């Protein structure tokens, strides 16, 4: 009797389990609000990885250029120890005030990172960078055409003045152009916080390299 009742007992259980299995909604019927979460999390992770990679690339690139500028300054110092370094016929005070624009720009951008939604620090630094480039072009023009500090007649001092000044100005031009792109993208509603941090680092780099240039070349 017990053997005959077992199928009757097992039958409803199996049919009940099949009913529950059939009642289980398919994967398509899962709540729609749960499906975008993994994709959004993956997108945030990819963005964080991309920003980290870009930051690392910026640091390594600026480190390489720092070593390059340091080696050039070391070469100029070696020449200055061998023979007297002539005084440049350019206003030292004017060169100092020109470099002061970069120092002010570094302070403005550093403080501006705390106010990420405001575009004015980047715009102010953009104007300071353009002013620095205009003044450096004026001093270079004066040294070449008015004071006749030319290459190769002027020797090592003229080559160091024009060569390092032009190389440094080129880097300032690149950083200033990137700040212009940041300001333009900000006006279009883009999130420029990550790129602004990288360009602020570039601005600090050209400021530090100008101090090195001033000590190695401009000072008598």
Backbone bond lengths (Angstrom), bond angles and torsions (degrees), N, CA, C in turn:
res aa  C-N    CA-C-N  psi(-1)  N-CA   C-N-CA  omega(-1)  CA-C   N-CA-C  phi
1 X - - - 1.452 - - 1.525 111.20 -
2 X 1.324 113.80 -43.19 1.465 117.24 179.27 1.506 111.27 -64.41
3 X 1.371 114.89 -33.88 1.471 117.47 179.34 1.505 111.04 -68.82
4 X 1.360 117.27 -30.97 1.453 119.46 -179.69 1.521 111.45 -78.25
5 X 1.354 117.53 -25.68 1.463 119.33 -178.40 1.524 112.20 -80.99
6 X 1.332 117.91 -20.80 1.477 120.17 -176.81 1.520 112.21 -60.41
7 X 1.344 118.74 -43.37 1.476 116.03 177.26 1.507 112.81 -62.17
8 X 1.360 116.38 -35.56 1.460 118.74 179.60 1.512 111.24 -64.93
9 X 1.367 116.48 -35.56 1.470 120.14 179.55 1.502 110.45 -75.21
10 X 1.334 116.43 -43.66 1.473 120.44 -177.53 1.510 111.43 -69.78
11 X 1.318 116.65 -29.44 1.454 119.85 -177.01 1.521 112.75 -61.85
12 X 1.328 119.68 -54.06 1.469 120.57 179.22 1.518 112.46 -60.55
13 X 1.365 115.65 -37.07 1.461 117.24 -179.99 1.520 111.21 -64.52
14 X 1.324 116.12 -45.17 1.458 119.04 -179.67 1.525 110.76 -65.12
15 X 1.359 115.11 -40.70 1.462 117.46 179.04 1.521 110.46 -67.09
16 X 1.333 117.04 -34.35 1.467 119.72 178.76 1.518 111.13 -68.23
17 X 1.366 115.93 -39.77 1.469 119.27 178.44 1.518 110.49 -66.56
18 X 1.366 115.78 -38.40 1.454 118.31 177.85 1.526 110.63 -65.62
19 X 1.340 115.89 -37.34 1.460 119.01 178.67 1.519 111.07 -64.16
20 X 1.360 115.37 -41.32 1.462 118.61 178.40 1.521 110.65 -66.17
21 X 1.339 115.73 -39.47 1.469 118.39 179.21 1.516 110.83 -64.51
22 X 1.397 113.94 -39.17 1.454 116.68 178.37 1.521 111.87 -71.03
23 X 1.337 115.38 -29.20 1.462 118.50 -179.55 1.506 112.48 -76.29
24 X 1.339 116.62 -15.47 1.466 119.11 179.73 1.506 109.15 -67.51
25 X 1.309 119.56 123.23 1.474 120.67 -176.66 1.513 110.28 -68.75
26 X 1.297 117.98 148.12 1.457 120.98 178.09 1.518 111.06 -68.30
27 X 1.329 114.33 172.77 1.463 119.68 -176.56 1.517 111.78 -63.02
28 X 1.349 116.44 -24.73 1.454 119.20 179.27 1.508 112.26 -69.30
29 X 1.350 116.19 -26.64 1.448 119.42 -176.79 1.510 112.73 -88.28
30 X 1.362 118.52 9.71 1.448 120.56 176.20 1.523 108.82 -68.01
31 X 1.324 116.84 153.25 1.475 119.29 -178.46 1.527 110.53 -54.86
32 X 1.314 115.34 131.77 1.456 120.15 -176.56 1.518 112.11 -67.57
33 X 1.311 118.02 -25.22 1.456 120.10 -178.83 1.507 113.55 -69.61
34 X 1.327 117.96 -17.17 1.462 120.23 -177.98 1.512 112.15 -88.63
35 X 1.301 120.02 -21.30 1.461 120.85 -174.45 1.523 114.59 -72.44
36 X 1.351 121.97 -35.46 1.464 119.08 -178.52 1.510 114.03 -73.63
37 X 1.358 118.19 -14.28 1.454 119.79 -174.13 1.521 113.28 -61.05
38 X 1.335 120.42 -47.91 1.458 117.97 178.04 1.519 113.15 -61.87
39 X 1.338 117.64 -37.33 1.459 119.97 179.49 1.519 110.78 -66.44
40 X 1.336 117.83 -41.82 1.455 120.61 178.47 1.516 111.22 -64.81
41 X 1.327 116.39 -40.48 1.460 119.78 177.72 1.513 111.23 -64.35
42 X 1.320 117.06 -41.92 1.463 120.17 177.26 1.519 111.45 -64.00
43 X 1.322 116.96 -37.61 1.468 120.01 179.29 1.517 110.74 -65.52
44 X 1.335 115.84 -41.80 1.465 118.34 178.02 1.519 111.17 -65.21
45 X 1.320 117.01 -38.62 1.459 119.66 177.99 1.519 111.66 -65.14
46 X 1.327 116.37 -41.83 1.463 119.81 178.27 1.527 111.43 -64.54
47 X 1.336 116.98 -39.49 1.457 119.54 178.20 1.515 111.50 -65.65
48 X 1.343 116.10 -40.53 1.459 119.21 178.35 1.522 111.23 -64.98
49 X 1.327 116.66 -40.12 1.469 119.75 178.15 1.529 111.08 -65.90
50 X 1.335 116.29 -40.07 1.470 119.59 178.88 1.523 111.10 -65.07
51 X 1.328 117.06 -41.76 1.457 119.81 178.34 1.521 111.47 -65.81
52 X 1.334 116.43 -39.13 1.461 119.28 177.63 1.520 112.27 -65.10
53 X 1.323 115.91 -39.48 1.468 119.67 177.93 1.526 111.31 -65.87
54 X 1.334 116.10 -43.32 1.466 119.38 178.47 1.522 111.51 -63.96
55 X 1.318 117.01 -39.34 1.476 120.23 178.20 1.523 110.84 -64.99
56 X 1.314 116.85 -43.39 1.464 120.10 178.62 1.524 111.15 -63.67
57 X 1.336 117.11 -42.63 1.461 119.92 177.63 1.520 111.73 -61.80
58 X 1.339 117.09 -39.35 1.462 120.28 177.93 1.515 111.58 -64.08
59 X 1.322 116.47 -43.60 1.471 120.36 -179.80 1.522 110.62 -63.85
60 X 1.324 117.58 -44.74 1.463 120.34 -179.23 1.528 111.15 -66.01
61 X 1.332 116.82 -41.07 1.457 119.53 178.48 1.518 112.42 -63.64
62 X 1.337 116.81 -43.99 1.459 119.31 178.50 1.526 111.74 -68.15
63 X 1.316 116.69 -32.93 1.470 118.85 176.05 1.525 111.45 -64.59
64 X 1.331 116.60 -38.92 1.468 120.02 177.76 1.523 110.94 -65.11
65 X 1.331 117.23 -44.00 1.462 119.88 178.76 1.519 111.49 -67.30
66 X 1.319 117.57 -32.16 1.465 120.18 176.36 1.520 110.89 -63.56
67 X 1.312 117.04 -43.90 1.464 119.77 177.28 1.520 111.28 -63.78
68 X 1.343 116.82 -35.87 1.461 120.14 178.79 1.527 110.55 -65.86
69 X 1.325 117.23 -47.28 1.454 120.32 178.04 1.526 111.25 -63.32
70 X 1.326 116.94 -39.38 1.464 119.86 179.45 1.521 111.28 -64.19
71 X 1.326 117.75 -38.07 1.467 120.37 178.37 1.524 110.66 -66.91
72 X 1.333 118.42 -39.17 1.462 120.68 176.56 1.523 111.14 -65.41
73 X 1.322 116.95 -41.52 1.462 119.66 177.46 1.530 111.20 -64.50
74 X 1.318 117.32 -36.65 1.460 120.88 176.49 1.526 110.78 -64.25
75 X 1.343 117.14 -40.34 1.464 120.46 177.89 1.525 111.09 -64.19
76 X 1.345 117.06 -41.12 1.460 120.18 177.35 1.527 110.37 -64.34
77 X 1.326 116.86 -41.12 1.463 119.56 177.24 1.515 112.42 -62.56
78 X 1.318 117.42 -34.92 1.469 120.39 177.74 1.517 110.78 -64.56
79 X 1.339 117.01 -41.32 1.469 120.21 177.02 1.524 111.28 -67.36
80 X 1.319 117.03 -36.07 1.460 119.64 -179.20 1.526 111.49 -68.44
81 X 1.307 118.18 -28.43 1.465 120.19 176.85 1.516 112.10 -76.86
82 X 1.312 117.67 -24.31 1.461 120.70 -178.35 1.520 112.99 -79.98
83 X 1.309 117.66 -34.87 1.463 121.50 -176.58 1.516 109.63 -148.04
84 X 1.333 117.56 158.72 1.465 120.10 -179.98 1.525 111.60 -60.18
85 X 1.308 114.63 138.55 1.464 120.50 -179.50 1.521 109.25 -92.96
86 X 1.321 118.68 120.52 1.472 119.71 -176.81 1.529 111.34 -69.21
87 X 1.326 113.53 149.93 1.459 119.41 177.38 1.524 109.69 -76.00
88 X 1.294 116.09 130.09 1.466 119.96 -179.54 1.520 109.97 -70.78
89 X 1.322 117.03 134.62 1.475 120.16 179.71 1.527 112.52 -78.57
90 X 1.304 116.56 44.54 1.464 123.19 179.84 1.518 106.80 -129.08
91 X 1.311 115.82 143.95 1.459 120.59 -177.97 1.525 110.87 -60.31
92 X 1.323 115.83 118.40 1.458 119.72 177.87 1.526 111.06 -67.95
93 X 1.331 115.91 -35.18 1.462 119.71 176.44 1.520 110.78 -64.74
94 X 1.339 116.54 -40.07 1.454 119.43 178.51 1.521 112.38 -64.56
95 X 1.336 116.46 -40.21 1.465 119.63 176.57 1.526 111.07 -65.02
96 X 1.337 116.03 -36.47 1.473 119.39 179.25 1.520 111.03 -65.74
97 X 1.347 116.12 -43.88 1.465 119.33 179.01 1.526 111.39 -66.53
98 X 1.337 116.52 -31.92 1.464 119.52 176.44 1.524 111.03 -64.53
99 X 1.333 116.39 -45.38 1.462 119.38 177.66 1.514 113.08 -67.28
100 X 1.347 116.60 -23.58 1.455 119.64 178.47 1.527 111.31 -63.34
101 X 1.323 117.56 -27.05 1.469 120.33 176.80 1.525 110.89 -62.60
102 X 1.328 116.81 -38.95 1.466 119.60 177.69 1.526 111.31 -67.85
103 X 1.322 116.72 -39.09 1.466 119.50 179.07 1.527 110.96 -65.08
104 X 1.327 116.59 -41.08 1.467 119.67 177.32 1.522 110.41 -65.69
105 X 1.340 116.27 -39.77 1.464 119.03 177.87 1.515 112.76 -62.42
106 X 1.328 117.43 -37.79 1.468 120.06 176.84 1.517 111.29 -62.96
107 X 1.335 116.55 -42.20 1.463 119.78 178.78 1.527 111.38 -65.82
108 X 1.337 116.50 -40.75 1.467 120.30 -179.16 1.528 110.55 -64.51
109 X 1.334 116.75 -44.54 1.462 119.57 -178.84 1.524 111.49 -69.44
110 X 1.325 117.03 -36.89 1.470 119.59 179.03 1.528 110.66 -63.56
111 X 1.318 116.72 -43.12 1.458 119.44 177.41 1.523 111.47 -72.04
112 X 1.332 116.11 -29.20 1.454 119.19 -179.45 1.506 114.30 -69.85
113 X 1.332 117.74 -22.71 1.465 120.06 177.89 1.518 111.88 -64.69
114 X 1.317 117.11 -23.42 1.463 119.68 177.83 1.527 111.65 -78.27
115 X 1.322 116.35 -17.95 1.465 120.74 177.35 1.519 107.22 -118.55
116 X 1.316 115.30 76.60 1.461 120.86 -170.10 1.518 113.24 -69.52
117 X 1.304 117.03 -22.80 1.449 118.84 -177.66 1.521 112.45 -84.55
118 X 1.327 118.13 -10.09 1.449 120.85 -177.95 1.523 109.81 -94.16
119 X 1.337 118.41 128.31 1.467 120.48 179.73 1.513 113.32 -86.69
120 X 1.329 118.44 -6.15 1.451 120.28 -172.03 1.523 113.71 -67.80
121 X 1.328 122.16 -36.62 1.467 119.13 176.21 1.517 113.04 -59.20
122 X 1.329 117.61 -43.23 1.458 120.00 179.16 1.531 110.71 -67.37
123 X 1.323 117.62 -38.23 1.464 119.97 178.51 1.520 111.27 -68.00
124 X 1.333 116.49 -38.73 1.454 119.37 176.51 1.516 112.08 -63.75
125 X 1.346 116.85 -43.18 1.457 120.19 176.93 1.520 111.71 -64.38
126 X 1.327 116.82 -33.67 1.462 120.56 177.00 1.524 110.64 -61.70
127 X 1.318 117.45 -44.02 1.462 120.75 177.97 1.521 111.52 -66.54
128 X 1.318 117.17 -38.88 1.467 120.69 177.66 1.524 111.35 -64.25
129 X 1.331 116.89 -39.33 1.462 119.92 178.00 1.519 111.94 -64.89
130 X 1.336 116.97 -40.97 1.462 119.89 177.48 1.527 111.24 -65.92
131 X 1.329 116.90 -37.75 1.458 119.79 176.39 1.518 112.44 -65.01
132 X 1.333 116.23 -39.53 1.463 119.72 177.31 1.521 111.15 -62.42
133 X 1.316 117.53 -44.73 1.460 121.11 -179.50 1.525 111.13 -63.74
134 X 1.333 117.20 -39.57 1.464 120.28 179.72 1.531 110.75 -65.23
135 X 1.326 117.57 -43.11 1.466 120.42 -179.92 1.525 111.45 -68.41
136 X 1.327 117.65 -40.09 1.457 119.60 177.98 1.532 111.25 -63.72
137 X 1.320 116.47 -38.51 1.463 119.84 176.19 1.527 110.42 -63.74
138 X 1.328 117.48 -37.54 1.455 120.86 178.72 1.523 111.34 -65.59
139 X 1.348 117.24 -44.78 1.466 119.93 179.61 1.528 111.08 -66.16
140 X 1.314 117.19 -38.68 1.465 119.48 178.39 1.517 111.23 -66.35
141 X 1.326 116.70 -40.84 1.466 120.52 177.23 1.526 110.81 -62.50
142 X 1.328 116.65 -42.23 1.454 120.02 178.95 1.525 111.61 -63.79
143 X 1.321 117.20 -42.71 1.468 119.84 -179.91 1.521 111.62 -65.77
144 X 1.336 117.43 -36.92 1.473 120.18 -175.48 1.529 112.06 -79.24
145 X 1.332 116.94 -49.03 1.459 120.40 -171.46 1.521 113.50 -93.41
146 X 1.323 117.31 -34.18 1.469 119.38 -176.67 1.519 112.04 -90.65
147 X 1.326 116.55 -46.81 1.465 120.81 -176.46 1.524 112.76 -95.80
148 X 1.309 118.11 -3.14 1.474 123.93 175.92 1.537 112.09 58.40
149 X 1.324 115.88 39.00 1.468 120.90 171.94 1.527 106.15 -88.95
150 X 1.327 115.87 92.49 1.453 120.62 -171.09 1.520 111.02 -124.14
151 X 1.309 114.15 166.70 1.472 122.74 179.14 1.532 107.86 -108.54
152 X 1.324 120.07 131.62 1.469 128.68 5.40 1.521 113.92 -97.93
153 X 1.346 117.77 5.87 1.465 119.06 -175.43 1.522 112.56 -63.34
154 X 1.332 116.63 -31.80 1.459 119.71 -176.25 1.508 115.05 -79.00
155 X 1.321 118.16 -5.62 1.457 120.62 177.77 1.518 113.12 79.33
156 X 1.329 114.43 -156.54 1.464 120.48 -175.33 1.528 111.52 -66.81
157 X 1.312 117.31 -38.19 1.468 119.91 -177.56 1.529 110.92 -63.58
158 X 1.338 117.14 -42.81 1.464 119.52 178.39 1.523 111.25 -66.59
159 X 1.339 117.04 -40.05 1.464 119.84 178.54 1.524 111.13 -64.15
160 X 1.334 116.43 -41.29 1.466 119.38 179.18 1.521 111.08 -66.75
161 X 1.342 116.24 -39.77 1.465 119.24 -178.63 1.529 110.96 -64.73
162 X 1.315 116.47 -53.57 1.462 119.43 -175.80 1.536 111.84 -72.49
163 X 1.328 116.46 -40.98 1.458 119.03 -177.06 1.517 113.00 -67.48
164 X 1.330 117.45 -49.93 1.459 119.91 -177.89 1.526 111.81 -72.59
165 X 1.331 116.47 -33.49 1.462 118.47 176.53 1.522 110.97 -64.67
166 X 1.340 116.67 -43.55 1.466 119.80 179.00 1.524 111.31 -67.00
167 X 1.331 117.81 -40.30 1.459 120.36 179.46 1.519 111.18 -64.64
168 X 1.320 116.90 -42.42 1.454 120.00 178.65 1.520 110.99 -66.98
169 X 1.339 117.07 -41.05 1.463 120.07 178.95 1.528 111.32 -63.05
170 X 1.315 117.02 -33.85 1.466 120.05 177.00 1.525 111.04 -63.07
171 X 1.311 117.25 -41.33 1.468 120.22 177.52 1.531 110.90 -66.64
172 X 1.331 117.02 -39.49 1.464 119.58 177.10 1.524 110.47 -63.40
173 X 1.328 116.49 -37.96 1.465 120.38 178.13 1.525 111.12 -62.64
174 X 1.336 116.93 -41.17 1.464 120.20 179.95 1.526 110.33 -65.26
175 X 1.328 117.14 -45.42 1.467 120.54 -179.83 1.525 110.41 -64.15
176 X 1.331 117.21 -41.03 1.457 120.68 179.77 1.530 111.40 -65.42
177 X 1.315 116.60 -40.73 1.471 119.91 177.53 1.531 110.89 -63.76
178 X 1.320 117.07 -39.98 1.467 119.59 177.57 1.525 111.29 -65.01
179 X 1.323 117.56 -36.53 1.463 119.68 175.35 1.531 111.10 -64.97
180 X 1.324 115.69 -36.21 1.467 118.46 175.50 1.530 110.69 -61.54
181 X 1.343 116.76 -41.90 1.464 119.86 177.81 1.521 111.47 -64.24
182 X 1.327 116.97 -37.48 1.461 120.23 177.67 1.524 110.40 -63.08
183 X 1.327 116.98 -46.12 1.466 120.19 179.09 1.529 111.06 -63.34
184 X 1.316 116.98 -39.94 1.468 119.94 -179.88 1.525 111.41 -66.27
185 X 1.334 116.85 -41.73 1.465 119.57 178.60 1.521 110.96 -68.01
186 X 1.332 117.18 -33.29 1.461 119.86 179.24 1.525 110.79 -66.00
187 X 1.321 117.21 -37.40 1.466 119.82 177.75 1.525 112.03 -65.76
188 X 1.327 117.03 -22.94 1.470 121.07 178.38 1.526 112.10 -91.67
189 X 1.330 117.18 6.50 1.450 121.42 175.07 1.518 115.61 87.31
190 X 1.320 118.61 12.88 1.467 121.29 -179.41 1.524 110.51 -81.36
191 X 1.322 115.00 154.37 1.456 121.79 175.86 1.533 108.19 -84.40
192 X 1.324 116.76 109.21 1.470 121.56 -173.38 1.526 111.71 -112.39
193 X 1.325 117.57 16.89 1.453 118.92 -175.44 1.525 112.21 -65.29
194 X 1.323 117.62 -42.56 1.464 120.37 -178.51 1.526 110.95 -67.53
195 X 1.323 117.25 -45.59 1.459 119.57 179.91 1.523 111.41 -67.44
196 X 1.319 117.88 -33.27 1.461 120.42 178.12 1.527 110.80 -65.22
197 X 1.322 117.42 -39.34 1.468 119.61 177.69 1.525 110.96 -61.57
198 X 1.326 117.47 -39.73 1.462 119.94 178.96 1.530 111.55 -67.47
199 X 1.313 117.66 -40.93 1.454 120.35 -178.74 1.527 111.31 -73.08
200 X 1.311 117.73 -29.78 1.466 119.92 172.80 1.526 110.17 -63.64
201 X 1.318 116.83 -39.42 1.458 120.21 175.55 1.530 111.00 -62.26
202 X 1.333 117.15 -40.02 1.456 120.46 175.98 1.515 111.96 -64.01
203 X 1.330 117.34 -37.68 1.470 120.13 178.07 1.528 110.23 -64.85
204 X 1.315 117.61 -43.27 1.470 120.16 176.61 1.529 110.70 -60.35
205 X 1.322 116.12 -34.85 1.465 119.87 178.94 1.526 111.50 -64.14
206 X 1.328 117.91 -49.26 1.466 119.58 -178.55 1.531 110.76 -67.63
207 X 1.323 117.50 -29.30 1.468 119.37 175.81 1.522 111.23 -66.83
208 X 1.334 116.43 -45.81 1.463 119.48 178.26 1.524 111.64 -64.64
209 X 1.326 117.21 -37.72 1.462 119.89 179.26 1.528 111.50 -69.82
210 X 1.331 117.55 -29.09 1.457 118.55 175.43 1.524 110.93 -67.53
211 X 1.316 117.38 -39.66 1.471 120.29 176.10 1.527 110.25 -60.00
212 X 1.320 116.96 -42.76 1.467 120.73 176.54 1.514 111.39 -63.51
213 X 1.327 116.64 -41.45 1.462 120.80 177.75 1.519 111.51 -64.38
214 X 1.306 116.81 -40.19 1.469 120.13 -179.69 1.525 111.20 -64.20
215 X 1.313 117.10 -42.02 1.471 120.44 -179.22 1.524 111.20 -71.46
216 X 1.333 116.94 -41.29 1.464 119.96 -172.93 1.524 113.12 -79.34
217 X 1.324 118.62 -32.97 1.471 121.54 -171.48 1.513 112.45 -116.78
218 X 1.313 117.99 -47.77 1.463 120.15 -170.25 1.528 113.07 -75.82
219 X 1.312 117.40 -36.72 1.455 119.12 -179.20 1.530 110.51 -68.14
220 X 1.330 117.72 139.86 1.460 119.83 179.33 1.533 112.04 -73.38
